[in-house]
Amino acid sequence: MRVTCPHCKAAYKIDDARVTPAGVKVRCPRCHQSFPVRRPDDEAAAVPLPGGEAASAAGVPLPAPPSATTGGIPLPPPSGTGSTSGTGSTSGTGSIPLPPPDAAQAGEPSAFALGPAPEAPSPFAFGPAPEAPSPFALGPAPEPALTGAAGTPAPVELPAPAGADDAPLGFGEVDFSGGTAAPPSGDTPDALDAGPAPVDDADIVVDEPGPDADPFAGAAAGVPFAAAPAGGLGMGGPGGPSGAARAGASEELEMLFGDAARPAPATGGDGYQVRRRSGKVFGPFSEAQIAEMLSKGELLGNEDVSADGATFEALSAVPAFAAELERLAAQEAAHAPPVAAARPPGGQPFGDRMAAAKVVEGEREPLARRLAKPLAAGLAVAAVLAIGVGAGLTGHGWFFTGHLRGGDAKVLAPKLAGARAALARGDHASERSALDLAAQAVAADAGSAEAAALHAMAVAALERRHAAPGPALDQARRAAEALERDDPGSLPALEARLAVALATAPGAGTAAAEAALGAALARARPDPQAFALLGEAALARGDAVKAAAAFQRLGGLEQGPRAPMGLARAALLRGKPDEARPTLEKLAAADAAYLPARLELAVLAEAAGDVGGARTHLAPVLADAAQPRLAPLERGRARMVEAALLDRSAATAADAEKALLAALDADPRLAAARAALVRQRLRRGDAAGAVAASDPVAAEAASDPELAAARVRALALAGRALDAAQLADQALRAAPGTPALLVAKAVALSAAGKPQEAAALYGEALARDAEAVEPRVALGRLALARGDLPAAREALAQAVEKGPRDPAAHAALGELRAADGDAAGAEAAYRAALALDAEHAAAVLGLARLAQARGDVAAARDGLVRALALEPRSAEAQLALGTLEWSARDLAKAEAALAIAVDLQPRNAAALTRLGAVKLERGDAEAAVKLLGAATSEAPGAGEAQLWFGRALLARGETPAALVRLRKAVELSPGAAEPRLELGQALERSGALQEAIDAYQAAAAAAPALPDPHERTALLYTANGRCDLALAPLARAIELAPRATRLRVELGECQGKLGKHADAVRTLRAAQRADPAAAQVLYPLAREVHQADGARAALPLYERAAREDPKNAMPHYFLGYAYKERSQRERAIQAFRTFLALKPDAPERRDIEAEIEDLGGAR
């Protein structure tokens, strides 16, 4: 059986066998207080249970009428497992401590623990279990049926428990000691456990009290089974307990139902979820189920319900439930219960559903009667509060105060209409006026959602032109947040949200807001401002198709330039200027003062090369009177067009730069103007100035593809290849696959000497933009550089096809034809480029190179001077001019021009190589080694640089290092003869004569028409005393170069050394006839004549050689001896002295001085 301590309300379960018929006294281990426990009287009348005879032995005692003789406070009846009956006497004293209470009693109140018994008939008394299981099963007990003439209530039938006696009691179960019985047909046991938690009673010590100590002795005289009136049970009437009773029991109900089993969901379609005041949610339930729970008292009326599971509202705010609450309130008022009779000590109403009742002295008036009117008033106040608070969650304001605060419609409507009309005109002045009107509308009615949305859209329109005031933008942002909070999903809220997103973060981030607004427009009345907003957002995202569709809808809703202007901009975004131009021309013709159309027409004309048309359209935009009507963005773009027109001529390039600086002054946020300034300086060859122009925005350059591409080029050409590569990678991470960035990175890689990687990036750029011209031109130039003429021919042909009006493509085609040996075709291509751009420096430079190739030095020099006038900082032009002067053997001018080229491009390998070569030829081997070392570092694969570096090292006496460089040059230039010639000389100097001869022969094989390899071979043989082997190579060299006097002189000397003096004389005289002015022939001829015909015949030749070849000392040597033999002492002395003067370190010096002394010259 179950017992409950009347002092601390701890619940226990003890075995019935340990309770004697006289009762026992037990001590609560929790509060250490003692209280008596009695067994039920088996002879007492019991409430019959359903289920037949086996179940009839158990019963629940009903409360008895109040007894006048009993003045004590009756204790709560025991909760036994067997039948309950009258009282029993107790004998014995002493108490037995009970086991510790259930854990739920010591901590938080358990949902299954029973509260104390009420002092009066409890308004919280539970009724029988409902027909269907529900977590709100707190409904009233059914009204007792009346039997007999006296109208006494019939016993209440309760269902028997379904579990065994020793099983833990479930929620709402009562443990009966009789047999088990099935519940009545159609019912299920209540899910609520009103009894104490089962406790093992092994440790309970029963102490039978004595007769005098029995506090229940007097209570036995009462009539325990006398039925109490309905009111005595604390029940309101047929409608259930009163609203006051339900309100008072809310906290206990929360405890009891917190962990109960979930109710079955409402059958059928939609239902309501119920949320108690504690926050716990149940359901869903149908309207009929909720109405039934209200009628049974399972719902108190202060709950919230939700039809969608997200938005809850007061139960009374639902019309169907409000009507049910009013009906219940009226029903409770009509059933005023009589004064409740006292309950006998052994009675506990509805013990299977409720916690143990708390018994107190006296009686109280039923709460239903006292709280009926307050409940009705409370329900009314709750309904008003719910409606008012619910209105606060919308745009109507708390308790609809927004309508009370609303502005004057007569003031608001004209301002809103004026703002809409101003926005429809689509220019800066009108949009500024629209912003002012919208701000006034917001000031007139701060709660107007339409005014707030229109204000946000005016701010977005101005911000597109970089003209939105900062405070207005902040105000629009706050208004959009308020609309989103107060009236989410409404058309003004969605418009304001998209407008703020477009003003603060245009681009891909607006897609979600666009979709939401588009869906709302499909359900609402078409709003022109909304379609204009959608069009602008699509343009900012680069979606020309959606932009055109939105502006097409806009054109059907309003008359004005805004829709056609948007359609023209969408066409330009698709790359269709021919579609945009007619629309813009119609707008300009319809309204000459509509400056946005004029500006776009000027941009189109300049891009098409129509300088006159561009200036015509640009003039009204640049007029001083028009400046106040232009936004910062428009003023900056106008200056950019002006700069582009000025930059077409080298004479006005400085003015173009000033125009670009003015554009940045007009709109510092115009990144396109800064990128144009960078490109303009790069075209003029000022890479350092281009970098400086982009330095102020270096931190944010990676986020703007156009600006990043320009800065990458500038950094690369300024020699900062690493910085250029890093910026290109950052920009490509922010905008993957952007063709302009790919081309810029390729330019940087090409400048860094990585042509293969650059070619790969050019190819990727073409894959993303098949119409691009610059990547094809670059690929053609790279193919030319590596000697792949077929690949270059294919790339440049496509470039000219894709860009027939691109002068760079035609100039590159000219370079290809020049490399292919087609001078006439090259000249035609260069002139085609000049026809498109009369000041295209690359074409002018190409024509100058053609003139140099055909030997027209004057024409070449004039062309190079013109190219430098067009681009004063053109390193290529300076390099070409230096090369021209070098080939003309004007080493001083060549060195000056090449030094400028190196200053302009410090890492230009060609400029470094040729400047080093010139310095080497001018005798400055140290400077040459430094320059050529730098050139090979910049371009390790350049054969020319390796060749001249080897020569410089050889001139400085570093033969081993020279051999390394020269072998590398031979490797890099497999078909060239010059590297092999230089390698042969280095090998000859190192003593590897046979290897040197092999190198010379390889050079002769590489260039069969070149006499130099044969000459070098002959000189090697001659130097080593093998003139017999030198004759054949010299003869071959003379065949290849018959006008080369030195070759005949070498052959004659070699013949003389072999003793073939007559042959030598014939060879030398042939050389003299071929070149009469050749003074170097005279001395060898005189010597061979001397050997062949004697001194007398040779004397005139010696004298002529001394006169015509004054720097040659050897004629004076022989003249001295000839004059001595002729006894011409003075002339002999003079000849000897001249010899010593010209050759002071001669090995014959002592002999000559002795001859002078013998002749008397010492005095």
Residue, then its C-alpha position, 0 to 999 in steps of 0.5 A: m500500500r502507499v502512504t504519504c507523510p502528512h508533514c513533508k508529503a514524502a510518498y512511500k509504499i509498504d507491504d500490506a502484510r506489515v500493517t496490523p488490523a489495529g494500524v501502525k505508527v511509522r516515522c518518516p526518514r525525511c522529516h523524522q515525524s511520526f504518523p499512523v497508518r491503518r489497513p482498510d476495513d474489509e467490511a466497509a462498502a466499496v465502489p464496485l470495479p468493472g470486470g466482474e466479481a474478481a474486481s468487486a472486492a476492491g474499492v475506493p471510499l467516497p468522502a463522508p458528510p461533515s461530522a459535527t463531533t469530529g473537530g480534528i483535522p482528518l489525515p489523508p486516507p491511505s492508498g492501499t492496494g487492497s480494498t478500502s474500508g472503515t477504521g481500525s484501532t491501533s495498539g502499541t506505541g513506538s514508531i518505525p522509520l520509513p525508507p528514504p523518500d523517492a529521489a524526486q522528492a528531494g530535488e526538483p519536484s517530480a512530475f509523478a509526485l503527489g502534492p499535499a492534500p488541500e485543506a478544503p475540498s480541492p479545486f484541483a481534484f482530478g476527474p476520471a481518465p478521458e476517453a483518449p490519452s492526453p497530456f492534459a488529462l485533468g478534466p473533472a469527474p463525471e457527475p454522480a448518477l442519482t439512485g433511489a428516492a433520496g437522490t444519493p449518488a451512486p458509487v463511482e466506478l473506476p478502472a482497475p490497473a493493468g499491471a501486476d501488484d508488484a510492478p511499478l505504478g504508472f502515471g495515474e495508476v492505483d495499486f489494488s490488493g484485489g485481483t486485476a481487472a481489465p479497464p472498461s470497454g472503450d477506455t484506456p488507463d489514465a497516463l497520469d500517476a497520482g500515487p507515490a513512487p514505489v519504494d522497496d519496504a524491506d527496511i520498514v519497521v512497523d510498530e503497532p500503537g496502543p489503543d490510547a494512541d490511536p488518533f483515528a479512534g473518533a473518526a471511526a464513528g462517522v459514516p465513511f460511505a455517505a456520498a457528498p454533494a458534487g460541490g463537496l468534491g471541489m467540482g464545478g458542475p457538469g461543465g467541469p471545474s471552474g476557471a479559477a480552479r484551473a488557473g490556480a492549479s496551473e503550476e501543479l499541472e505543469m509538474l504533473f504533465g511535464d514528462a507524461a507520454r506524448p498525446a497521439p497527434a490529431t487525426g486528419g489534416d492540419g491541427y494546432q500545437v499547444r504551448r503552456r505558459s512554461g514553454k512546453v509544446f504539445g500536439p498537434f490537436s484538432e479543433a474538436q480535441i482542443a474544445e473537448m480538453l477545454s470543456k474537461g478542464e485539461l486546458l486552462g484557457n491561458e495557453d498559446v496555439s499555433a497552426d503552422g508550428a512557428t507562430f503562436e497566438a493566444l488561445s482566446a485569439v482563435p475564434a473557435f476557441a474564444a467561443e468555447l471559453e465564453r460558453l464555459a465561463a457562462q456555464e460555470a456561472a450558472h452552476a453555483p455548487p452548494v457548500a461542500a461537506a467534510r470528507p471523511p478521514g479515509g476518503q480521497p477523491f479520485g485517488d488514481r488521478m490526483a496527488a494526495a489531498k491536503v486536509v485542512e480545518g473548516e471549509r471554503e467557498p468554491l473557487a468557481r463562484r468566487l472567480a467566475k467574474p474575474l475569469a471572464a474579465g481576465l479572458a477579455v483582458a487577455a484577448v485584448l493583450a494578445i491582439g495588441v501584442g500581436a499587432g506590435l509584431t507587424g507594421h501596425g504597431w503595438f495595439f495598432t498605435g501606428h495608425l494613430r501616429g500616421g501622418d497626414a495622407k494629404v501631405l504624404a501622397p504628393k511627396l511619394a508621387g513626386a519622388r516616384a516621378a523624379l526617379a522615373r526620369g533617370d538622371h542625377a538631378s532627378e534622383r537627388s530630388a527624389l531623395d529629398l522628397a522621399a526624406q520629407a515623406v519619411a519625416a511626415d510619416a515615420g511609420s510609412a513603409e512605402a516612404a521608407a522603401l522609396h527613400a531606400m530606392a532613391v539612395a540606391a539610385l544615387e549610390r550607383r552614380h557614387a553620389a549617395p550621402g552617407p547619412a542617407l545611406d545609414q538611414a536607409r539601412r536602418a529603415a530596411e532593418a526595421l521593415e524586415r523586422d516589423d513586416p517581413g515579406s511585404l513588398p516595401a520590406l523586400e524593396a528596401r532590403l534589395a535597395v540597401a544590398l545594391a547600394t552597399a554590396p552590389g554583385a552576386g550578394t543580391a541574388a537572394a534579395e532579387a529572387a524574393l522581390g521577384a516572387a513578391l511582385a508575382r503576387a502583388r500589383p506591379d511596381p515600376q520602382a521594383f522592376a527598376l531595382l531588379g534591372e539595376a541589380a541584374l546589371a550589377r551582377g552582370d546578368a544582361v538577360k534578366a536586366a533586359a527583362a526587368f527593364q522591358r517590364l518597366g517600360g510597360l509601366e512608365q513613360g520616361p528615359r529610365a527603361p530605354m536607358g536600362l535596355a541600352r546598358a543591358a545591350l552594352l553588357r552583352g557586347k552589342p553596341d550596335e543594338a544600344r546605339p539607336t536607343l541612345e540616339k533616340l533618347a538624346a534626340a528626344d531630350a538634348a539635356y539628357l546627359p547620360a545618353r550623351l555620355e554613353l554615345a561619346v564612349l561608344a564613338e571613342a571606342a569605335g575610333d570616331v574621334g569627331g563623333a566622340r567630341t560632338h557628344l562629349a562637348p555638352v557633357l563637359a560644358d561648365a553649365a552641365q557639371p552641377r547636373l552630373a554625378p561624380l561618376e559621370r564627371g569622372r567618366a567624361r574626363m576619361v573619354e576626353a583623356a582617351l581622345l587626347d592620348r591618340s596623339a603624342a603631342t597631347a599625351a601630357d594633356a591626356e594624363k591631366a584629364l585622367l587626374a581630373a577624373l580621379d579628382a571628380d570621383p576618387r572611387l572611379a577605379a577605371a580612371r586609375a587603371a586608365l592612368v596606369r595604362q596610359r603611362l605604360r604606353r609611354g614607357d613609364a613603368a615606374g610612374a604607372v606603379a606610382a599611379s596605382d600605389p594609393v589603391a594597392a591594398e584594394a587592387a586585388s578586389d578590382p579585376e581591371l585595376a589589378a590587371a593594370r597594376v600587375r603589368a606595371l609591376a612586371l615592366a618595372g622589374r618587380a616580377l614577384d610582386a606582380a605574380q603575387l598580386a595576380d594570384q590574389a586577384l585571380r582568387a577573388a575573380p577566378g578565370t577573369p581573362a584580363l587578369l590571366v593576360a596580365k599575369a602572362v605579361a608578368l611571366s613573359a617579362a620574367g623570362k618564363p615564356q612557356e608559362a606565359a603561353a599557357l595563360y594566354g591560351e587559358a584566356l583565349a578559352r574564356d574569351a574566344e574573341a580576344v585579340e591581345p592573347r593571340v598577338a602575344l602568342g604570335r610574338l612568343a612563337l616568333a621569339r622561339g623561331d616557330l614561324p608556323a605557330a606565329r603565322e596561325a596566331l597572328a592571322q587569327a588576331v588580324e581576323k578577330g581585330p581588323r581594326d587593332p593596329a597592334a595585330h597588324a604591326a605584329l603581322g609585319e614582324l612575322r613577315a619580316a622574320d619570314g623574309d617577306a620585306a614587302g609584306a612586312e611593310a604593307a602590314y606596318r602601313a596598315a597599322l599606321a592607317l588605323d593609328a598614324e602614331h602607332a609606335a610599333a609600326v613606325l619602329g618596324l618600318a625603321r628596322l626594314a630600312q636598316a635591313r636594306g642598308d638605308v641607314a638614313a631612313a632607318r635613323d629617321g624612323l627611329v627618331r620618329a618612334l622615339a618622338l611618339e614614345p620617348r621612353s620606348a626601350e625598344a626604340q632606343l635599343a634599335l637606335g643603339t643597334l643601328e649606330w653600332s652596325a654603323r661603327d659609331l660606338a659612342k652614339a651606340e653606347a649612349a642609346l643603349a645606356i638609355a634603353v638599359d635605364l628604361q628597362p634594367r632587366n632587358a637582356a638584349a639591351l644589356t647584351r649589346l651595351g656590353a658588346v659595345k663597351l667590349e669593343r671600346g676596350d672596357a672589358e671590366a664593364a663589359v663583363k658586368l653587363l654581360g653577366a647581368a644579361t645572362s642572369e636575366a636570359p640564361g637561354a640567350g645565345e647572343a648574351q652567352l657569346w659576348f660574355g665569353r668574348a669579354l672573359l677571353a679578353r680579360g684573360e679568363t680562358p677557362a670561364a670563357l670556354v664554358r660560356l662559349r660552349k653554352a653559346v654553341e649549344l644554344s645556337p646550333g646552326a650559328a657559325e659565330p659561336r664556333l669561331e669564337l670557341g675555336q679562338a678560345l681553344e687555340r689560346s688554351g692550346a687545344l689546336q686540334e679542337a680549335i681546327d674542329a671548331y673552325q671546320a664546324a663553323a665553315a660547315a654551318a656557314p659555307a659562304l663565310p670566309d672567316p672559318h677558312e682564314r682562322t684555320a690558315l692563321l692557326y697553321t701559319a702561327n704553328g709553322r705549317c704554311d703548307l697546310a695554310l695555303a688551301p684554306l687561304a685560297r678558299a677564303i680568297e674565293l669567298a671574299p675576293r676583295a679582301t686584301r688581307l687574305r691575299v697578303e696572308l697568302g703571299e706571306c705564307q708563300g714567301k715563308l715556303g720560299k716561293h718568293a716569285d709566287a708571293v710577289r705575284t700574289l701581293r701585286a695582285a692584291q695591290r692592283a685590287d686595292p691600290a690604296a692598301a698600304q699594308v701590301l707594300y711592306p710584304l711586297a718589298r720584302e718578297v721583292h727583296q728576296a726575289d730581286g735584291a735590295r736595290a729593287a726593293l728599296p723604292l717599295y720600302e721607302r713607299a711603305a715607310r711613307e704610306d704606312p707610318k705606323n709600321a716599324m719594319p720598313h724603317y728597319f730594312l731602310g736603315y740597313a739599306y742606307k748603311e750599305r749605300s753609305q748614307r749614314e745620316r739616313a741610316i741613323q734616322a731610319f734606325r731611330t724611327f724603328l726604335a721609336l715605333k717599336p721600343d720593345a723590339p728584341e733587336r733593340r741592342d743590335i740597332e743601338a750598336e748600329i747607330e753607335d757605329l754610324g756615329g749617331a751616339r754623339 
